[in-house]
Amino acid sequence: MSRRTPRPLVALFTAGYLAPYLLPTVVGRLGDSLHLPPAQAGLIGSALLMSSAAAGFTFAGRVDRMGPRTLARAGLLLAALGYSAAAATSFVPLVVIGAMAGGFGSGTATTVAATGIAGQRDPHRASTLGLLSVSALAGALYLTMPHLGAGHALPFAAIALTALATWPATSGLESGTAGLPTPAGQPRPAGPLPFRRSGLVLAAAMLCWSMAQNSLWGVSSRIGTDQAGLTEITVGAVFAVALGTALVGVLGAGALGSRLGRAAPIGAGTALIACCIVVSARADDLASFATGEIAWNTLYPVVLSYLIGLAASLDPRGRWAVLVGSAASLGTACGPLTGSVLSQTAGYPAMGTTLAVALLVLALPLTAVALHTGGTPLLRPGTVRRRGGAPAALVAGVTGAPAGAVPQMGAPEQPVVEITVSTPQPAPTQEEFSTAGPRGGSAGLGQSSNANASTSAR
């Protein structure tokens, strides 16, 4: 099978993740153009992302049944209509309704993409390509939007246009389960969710992890303008450079792959992100603000790609990928409001310290899940021996082993066929041979025959 990731999945991933990537400018422009305090503007951003998470919880495990092309097109259409409505009005209730409708559409597109990525031979590579695409698009938008005018209409219109531009790519998806490719064209195995405990721990940790990330991301624009004294154009340029370096980080993660496993990049990367958040939240000039934001945005997509790959590896049907992604979206939704409340009550530096401590605590369960599900044999010793013997068990325990070497996680039990092998008879000895000819007769005849046989043998 080719290792190339289907383009429709990358396009859907980009359209679904663009709204969270543009969250700082969305929240900042909502506050400026609608004259809202930071907490209320953050609440609108949280409502958008909460609706996106609701779509993931709604359609988790139902993509195959409903058809990926139909579901993806419905999500893209709803995203285009909702964001366009939010961009076309300044009436706050209508803006909220349009943002929530668009968020539900974005979440639907993300659900289809996550389900398809989980069925790939290398989910980490597929998620890396998606992050690469959305980082490049968001960086270009951060560079161009400040020169096109103010107001909240521009970011909403950009997300709506991206959804419409993604529509033709959905022709590569079928209306049935064939639209979500699986390794070697095998059908997606049915059955209960595997790794329930690890999946639940991962989902809960990802909710808090995403909330901590987006608590800072949601107020980063305010930190740049209010605390560091920068203009919106300068802040947008810093974000564009940061997302540009994020491309380098994503490319590095794609090149590194699973050589270091998942536990080390997730645990160490989360600890480094905590340090970057402290630097960014304490920024009071261009140098410190740019250092914190650039370093943070370089590390964030790297760790996120490993987390997405970890969730996708728990279930080939993509159910854990969607559920963990939806939990992350729920945390992302709470991020802008949490960041706004913390910054208003305690100030930006105290907010950064609080978020950093939370991330250091979250690094422990995330690393534990990665070690439990990615650093040990995926199958029990008894079943491994039936499915391929000791070499297969060794390959299963090595991170980055060829996907076809062992059965996929969650795959149905392979039938065991017993083969009856006849036991070979022991080799006959010379004493067991007798002379040819009739068995009866006198002793003299028998002795004469034995003599003839002995002469012939010599």
C-alpha positions as CSV (number, residue, x, y, z in Angstrom):
1,M,0.0,0.0,0.0
2,S,1.2,3.5,-0.7
3,R,2.2,5.6,2.3
4,R,0.7,8.7,0.8
5,T,-2.0,10.3,3.0
6,P,-5.2,11.0,1.1
7,R,-5.6,14.7,0.3
8,P,-9.2,15.0,1.4
9,L,-8.2,14.1,5.0
10,V,-5.5,16.8,5.1
11,A,-7.9,19.4,3.6
12,L,-10.7,18.5,6.1
13,F,-8.1,18.7,9.0
14,T,-7.1,22.1,7.8
15,A,-10.6,23.4,7.6
16,G,-11.6,22.0,10.9
17,Y,-8.5,23.3,12.9
18,L,-8.3,26.8,11.4
19,A,-10.8,28.3,13.8
20,P,-8.8,27.4,16.9
21,Y,-5.6,28.6,15.2
22,L,-7.2,32.0,14.5
23,L,-8.6,32.3,18.0
24,P,-6.5,35.2,19.3
25,T,-7.4,37.5,16.4
26,V,-11.0,36.4,16.6
27,V,-11.3,37.2,20.3
28,G,-9.3,40.4,20.0
29,R,-11.3,41.7,17.1
30,L,-14.6,40.8,18.7
31,G,-13.7,42.8,21.7
32,D,-12.6,45.8,19.6
33,S,-15.3,45.9,17.0
34,L,-18.2,45.0,19.2
35,H,-16.9,47.0,22.3
36,L,-16.9,43.9,24.5
37,P,-14.8,43.4,27.6
38,P,-12.1,40.6,27.3
39,A,-14.2,38.1,29.3
40,Q,-17.2,38.5,27.1
41,A,-15.2,38.3,23.9
42,G,-13.5,35.2,25.3
43,L,-16.9,33.7,26.1
44,I,-17.9,34.0,22.4
45,G,-14.7,32.2,21.4
46,S,-15.4,29.5,24.0
47,A,-18.9,29.1,22.6
48,L,-17.5,28.5,19.1
49,L,-15.1,25.9,20.3
50,M,-17.6,24.3,22.6
51,S,-19.9,23.7,19.6
52,S,-17.0,22.2,17.7
53,A,-16.4,19.8,20.6
54,A,-20.1,18.9,20.7
55,A,-19.9,17.8,17.0
56,G,-17.1,15.4,17.8
57,F,-19.0,13.8,20.7
58,T,-22.1,13.6,18.5
59,F,-20.5,11.8,15.5
60,A,-17.8,9.7,17.2
61,G,-18.1,6.2,15.8
62,R,-20.9,7.2,13.4
63,V,-18.8,8.4,10.4
64,D,-18.8,5.0,8.7
65,R,-22.5,4.6,9.2
66,M,-23.4,8.1,7.9
67,G,-20.9,8.2,5.1
68,P,-17.8,10.3,5.2
69,R,-18.5,12.4,2.1
70,T,-22.0,13.2,3.2
71,L,-21.0,14.1,6.7
72,A,-17.9,16.1,5.6
73,R,-19.9,18.2,3.1
74,A,-22.7,18.9,5.6
75,G,-20.0,20.1,8.1
76,L,-18.3,22.3,5.5
77,L,-21.6,23.8,4.4
78,L,-22.7,24.6,8.0
79,A,-19.2,26.1,8.7
80,A,-19.4,28.3,5.6
81,L,-23.0,29.5,6.5
82,G,-22.4,30.0,10.2
83,Y,-19.1,31.9,9.9
84,S,-20.5,34.0,7.0
85,A,-23.5,35.0,9.2
86,A,-21.2,35.9,12.1
87,A,-19.1,38.0,9.7
88,A,-22.1,39.9,8.2
89,T,-23.6,41.3,11.4
90,S,-22.6,43.3,14.5
91,F,-25.6,42.2,16.5
92,V,-24.0,40.2,19.3
93,P,-26.7,37.5,19.6
94,L,-26.5,36.8,15.9
95,V,-22.7,36.7,16.0
96,V,-22.8,34.1,18.8
97,I,-25.3,32.0,16.9
98,G,-23.3,32.2,13.7
99,A,-20.1,31.4,15.5
100,M,-21.6,28.3,17.2
101,A,-23.1,27.1,14.0
102,G,-19.8,27.5,12.2
103,G,-18.0,25.8,15.1
104,F,-20.3,22.8,14.9
105,G,-19.5,22.5,11.1
106,S,-15.8,22.8,11.8
107,G,-16.1,20.0,14.4
108,T,-17.9,17.8,12.0
109,A,-15.1,18.2,9.4
110,T,-12.5,17.5,12.1
111,T,-14.4,14.3,13.1
112,V,-14.3,12.9,9.6
113,A,-10.6,13.8,9.2
114,A,-9.7,12.2,12.6
115,T,-11.6,9.1,11.8
116,G,-9.8,8.7,8.5
117,I,-6.4,9.5,9.9
118,A,-6.8,6.8,12.5
119,G,-7.2,4.2,9.7
120,Q,-3.9,5.2,8.1
121,R,-0.8,3.0,8.4
122,D,1.0,5.8,10.1
123,P,-1.4,8.1,12.0
124,H,1.4,10.3,13.2
125,R,2.6,11.1,9.7
126,A,-1.0,11.9,8.6
127,S,-1.6,14.2,11.6
128,T,1.8,15.9,11.0
129,L,0.7,16.8,7.4
130,G,-2.5,18.2,8.6
131,L,-0.8,20.4,11.2
132,L,1.7,21.5,8.6
133,S,-1.1,22.6,6.3
134,V,-3.2,24.5,8.9
135,S,0.0,26.2,10.4
136,A,1.0,27.5,6.9
137,L,-2.5,28.8,6.2
138,A,-2.9,30.5,9.6
139,G,0.5,32.1,9.3
140,A,-0.4,33.6,5.9
141,L,-3.6,34.9,7.3
142,Y,-1.9,36.5,10.3
143,L,0.4,38.3,7.8
144,T,-2.3,39.6,5.5
145,M,-5.4,40.4,7.7
146,P,-3.9,43.4,9.6
147,H,-3.4,45.1,6.2
148,L,-6.9,44.4,5.0
149,G,-8.7,46.3,7.7
150,A,-10.1,46.0,11.2
151,G,-13.3,44.3,12.5
152,H,-14.3,40.8,13.3
153,A,-15.6,40.1,9.8
154,L,-12.2,39.2,8.3
155,P,-11.3,36.2,10.4
156,F,-14.8,34.7,10.2
157,A,-14.9,35.3,6.5
158,A,-11.4,33.6,6.1
159,I,-12.6,30.5,7.9
160,A,-15.8,30.4,5.8
161,L,-13.9,30.7,2.5
162,T,-11.6,27.9,3.6
163,A,-14.6,25.7,4.2
164,L,-15.9,26.4,0.7
165,A,-12.5,25.9,-0.8
166,T,-12.3,22.5,0.8
167,W,-15.6,21.3,-0.7
168,P,-14.1,20.0,-4.0
169,A,-11.6,17.8,-2.0
170,T,-14.5,15.8,-0.6
171,S,-15.0,14.2,-4.0
172,G,-12.2,11.9,-3.0
173,L,-14.3,10.4,-0.2
174,E,-16.9,7.8,-1.0
175,S,-20.4,7.9,0.5
176,G,-19.8,4.7,2.4
177,T,-17.0,3.2,4.5
178,A,-14.6,3.0,1.5
179,G,-14.1,6.8,1.8
180,L,-12.1,6.2,5.0
181,P,-9.1,4.1,3.8
182,T,-7.6,1.5,6.1
183,P,-4.2,-0.2,5.9
184,A,-4.2,-2.8,3.0
185,G,-7.8,-2.0,2.3
186,Q,-9.0,-4.1,5.2
187,P,-12.4,-3.3,6.7
188,R,-12.5,-1.5,10.0
189,P,-12.9,-4.0,12.8
190,A,-16.0,-3.7,14.9
191,G,-16.2,-4.3,18.7
192,P,-15.9,-2.5,22.0
193,L,-13.5,0.3,22.6
194,P,-10.0,-1.1,23.3
195,F,-7.8,0.5,26.0
196,R,-10.7,2.0,27.9
197,R,-8.7,3.1,30.9
198,S,-5.8,4.6,28.9
199,G,-8.3,6.3,26.6
200,L,-10.2,7.9,29.4
201,V,-7.1,9.1,31.1
202,L,-5.8,10.5,27.8
203,A,-9.1,12.2,27.1
204,A,-9.2,13.8,30.6
205,A,-5.6,14.9,30.4
206,M,-6.0,16.3,26.9
207,L,-9.0,18.4,28.0
208,C,-6.9,20.1,30.7
209,W,-3.8,20.2,28.4
210,S,-5.7,22.0,25.7
211,M,-7.4,24.4,28.1
212,A,-4.0,25.4,29.5
213,Q,-2.6,26.0,26.0
214,N,-5.5,28.0,24.8
215,S,-5.9,30.0,28.0
216,L,-2.7,31.7,26.9
217,W,-3.4,31.6,23.2
218,G,-6.8,33.3,23.7
219,V,-5.2,36.3,25.4
220,S,-1.8,36.4,23.6
221,S,-3.0,39.3,21.4
222,R,-3.9,41.2,24.6
223,I,-0.6,40.5,26.2
224,G,1.2,41.9,23.1
225,T,-0.9,45.1,22.9
226,D,-1.7,45.8,26.5
227,Q,1.4,44.5,28.4
228,A,4.2,44.6,25.8
229,G,2.9,47.8,24.2
230,L,2.9,46.5,20.6
231,T,0.6,47.4,17.7
232,E,-1.7,44.9,16.1
233,I,0.4,44.8,13.0
234,T,3.5,43.9,15.1
235,V,1.6,41.3,17.1
236,G,0.3,39.7,13.9
237,A,3.8,39.6,12.5
238,V,5.0,37.9,15.6
239,F,2.2,35.3,15.3
240,A,3.1,34.8,11.6
241,V,6.7,34.2,12.4
242,A,5.7,31.9,15.3
243,L,3.5,29.8,13.0
244,G,6.3,29.8,10.5
245,T,8.6,28.2,13.0
246,A,5.8,25.9,13.9
247,L,6.1,24.6,10.3
248,V,9.8,23.8,11.1
249,G,8.7,22.0,14.3
250,V,6.1,20.0,12.5
251,L,8.5,19.0,9.7
252,G,11.0,18.0,12.4
253,A,8.4,15.9,14.1
254,G,7.5,14.2,10.8
255,A,11.2,13.5,10.1
256,L,11.8,12.2,13.6
257,G,8.7,10.0,13.5
258,S,8.6,7.4,16.2
259,R,12.3,7.0,16.6
260,L,12.1,8.3,20.2
261,G,8.8,6.7,20.9
262,R,5.9,8.9,22.0
263,A,6.5,9.2,25.8
264,A,9.7,11.3,25.5
265,P,8.4,13.9,23.0
266,I,5.1,14.2,24.9
267,G,6.5,14.4,28.4
268,A,9.6,16.6,27.7
269,G,7.8,18.7,25.2
270,T,5.0,19.5,27.7
271,A,7.5,20.6,30.3
272,L,9.3,22.8,27.8
273,I,5.9,24.3,26.7
274,A,5.3,25.2,30.4
275,C,8.5,27.2,30.5
276,C,7.6,29.0,27.2
277,I,4.2,30.0,28.7
278,V,5.9,31.6,31.7
279,V,8.2,33.7,29.4
280,S,5.3,34.7,27.1
281,A,3.0,35.7,30.0
282,R,5.7,37.9,31.6
283,A,6.6,39.6,28.3
284,D,6.9,43.4,28.6
285,D,8.7,44.2,25.3
286,L,9.0,42.9,21.7
287,A,12.0,40.7,22.4
288,S,10.5,38.7,25.3
289,F,7.0,38.5,23.7
290,A,8.5,37.2,20.4
291,T,10.8,34.7,22.2
292,G,8.0,33.2,24.3
293,E,5.5,33.0,21.4
294,I,7.9,31.7,18.8
295,A,9.3,29.0,21.2
296,W,5.9,28.0,22.4
297,N,4.4,27.8,18.9
298,T,7.3,25.7,17.7
299,L,6.9,23.1,20.4
300,Y,3.1,23.0,20.6
301,P,2.3,21.4,17.2
302,V,5.1,18.9,17.7
303,V,3.6,17.6,21.0
304,L,0.1,17.8,19.6
305,S,1.0,15.7,16.6
306,Y,2.3,12.9,18.9
307,L,-0.8,13.2,21.1
308,I,-3.1,12.9,18.0
309,G,-1.0,9.9,16.8
310,L,-1.3,8.3,20.3
311,A,-5.1,8.7,20.3
312,A,-5.4,7.3,16.8
313,S,-3.2,4.3,17.6
314,L,-5.6,3.2,20.4
315,D,-8.4,2.2,18.0
316,P,-8.2,1.6,14.2
317,R,-11.8,2.7,13.8
318,G,-10.9,6.2,15.0
319,R,-13.3,6.3,18.0
320,W,-10.6,7.2,20.5
321,A,-9.1,9.8,18.1
322,V,-12.5,11.5,17.8
323,L,-13.3,11.3,21.5
324,V,-9.9,12.5,22.6
325,G,-10.0,15.2,19.9
326,S,-13.4,16.3,21.1
327,A,-12.2,16.4,24.7
328,A,-9.3,18.6,23.5
329,S,-11.8,20.8,21.7
330,L,-13.8,21.1,24.9
331,G,-10.6,22.2,26.8
332,T,-9.8,24.6,23.9
333,A,-13.3,26.0,24.3
334,C,-12.7,26.7,28.0
335,G,-9.3,28.2,27.3
336,P,-10.2,31.8,26.2
337,L,-12.6,32.3,29.1
338,T,-10.2,30.7,31.6
339,G,-7.3,32.9,30.4
340,S,-9.5,36.0,30.4
341,V,-10.7,35.4,34.0
342,L,-7.2,34.5,35.3
343,S,-5.6,37.5,33.6
344,Q,-8.3,39.9,34.9
345,T,-8.2,38.7,38.5
346,A,-4.5,37.9,38.9
347,G,-2.7,39.5,36.0
348,Y,-0.8,37.9,33.1
349,P,2.4,36.8,34.9
350,A,0.4,34.9,37.6
351,M,-1.8,33.4,34.9
352,G,1.3,32.1,33.2
353,T,2.7,30.6,36.3
354,T,-0.6,28.8,37.1
355,L,-0.8,27.4,33.6
356,A,2.8,26.2,33.7
357,V,2.3,24.3,37.0
358,A,-0.8,22.7,35.6
359,L,1.1,21.5,32.5
360,L,3.9,20.1,34.6
361,V,1.4,18.0,36.5
362,L,-0.4,16.9,33.3
363,A,2.9,15.7,31.8
364,L,2.8,12.7,34.2
365,P,-0.4,11.0,33.1
366,L,0.2,11.8,29.4
367,T,3.6,10.2,29.6
368,A,2.2,7.2,31.5
369,V,-0.4,6.5,28.8
370,A,2.2,6.8,26.1
371,L,4.4,4.3,27.9
372,H,1.6,1.9,28.6
373,T,0.2,1.8,25.1
374,G,3.2,2.6,23.0
375,G,6.2,1.1,24.7
376,T,5.1,-2.4,25.7
377,P,4.0,-5.3,23.6
378,L,0.5,-4.6,22.2
379,L,-0.7,-8.2,22.6
380,R,-0.7,-10.7,25.4
381,P,2.1,-13.3,25.3
382,G,-0.2,-16.1,24.7
383,T,-1.9,-14.6,21.7
384,V,1.3,-13.3,20.2
385,R,2.7,-16.8,20.3
386,R,-0.3,-18.1,18.4
387,R,-0.1,-15.2,15.8
388,G,3.5,-15.4,15.0
389,G,5.7,-16.7,17.7
390,A,8.5,-14.9,19.6
391,P,9.7,-12.8,16.6
392,A,6.3,-11.2,16.3
393,A,6.3,-10.4,20.1
394,L,9.6,-8.7,19.7
395,V,8.4,-6.6,16.7
396,A,5.3,-5.6,18.6
397,G,7.3,-4.2,21.4
398,V,9.5,-2.0,19.2
399,T,8.2,1.5,18.5
400,G,8.1,2.2,14.8
401,A,7.9,-1.4,13.7
402,P,6.3,-2.1,10.3
403,A,2.6,-2.0,10.7
404,G,2.0,-5.2,8.8
405,A,4.3,-7.2,11.1
406,V,1.7,-7.7,13.8
407,P,-2.1,-7.4,14.0
408,Q,-3.5,-4.0,14.4
409,M,-4.8,-3.0,17.9
410,G,-8.5,-3.8,18.1
411,A,-8.3,-6.3,15.3
412,P,-10.6,-9.3,15.6
413,E,-9.1,-12.5,17.0
414,Q,-7.3,-14.6,14.3
415,P,-8.9,-18.0,13.9
416,V,-6.6,-20.8,15.2
417,V,-6.6,-23.9,12.9
418,E,-5.3,-27.2,14.3
419,I,-3.3,-29.3,11.8
420,T,-2.8,-33.0,12.6
421,V,0.7,-34.2,11.9
422,S,1.4,-37.9,11.7
423,T,4.2,-39.2,13.9
424,P,7.1,-40.7,11.9
425,Q,7.9,-44.4,12.5
426,P,11.4,-45.2,13.7
427,A,13.8,-46.5,11.1
428,P,13.8,-50.3,10.8
429,T,16.9,-52.3,11.8
430,Q,18.6,-55.0,9.7
431,E,17.3,-57.8,12.1
432,E,13.7,-56.9,11.1
433,F,14.3,-58.0,7.4
434,S,13.3,-61.5,6.5
435,T,13.9,-63.6,3.4
436,A,11.7,-63.5,0.4
437,G,9.7,-66.5,-0.5
438,P,7.2,-68.8,1.3
439,R,7.2,-68.6,5.1
440,G,6.4,-72.3,5.8
441,G,8.5,-75.4,5.1
442,S,11.2,-77.4,6.8
443,A,14.1,-76.1,8.7
444,G,16.5,-77.1,6.1
445,L,14.7,-75.1,3.5
446,G,14.7,-72.0,5.8
447,Q,18.4,-72.4,6.5
448,S,19.2,-72.7,2.8
449,S,17.2,-69.6,2.0
450,N,19.0,-67.6,4.8
451,A,22.3,-68.7,3.4
452,N,21.3,-67.6,-0.2
453,A,20.1,-64.2,1.2
454,S,23.3,-63.7,3.1
455,T,25.4,-64.5,0.0
456,S,23.3,-62.0,-2.1
457,A,23.7,-59.3,0.5
458,R,27.4,-59.5,0.4
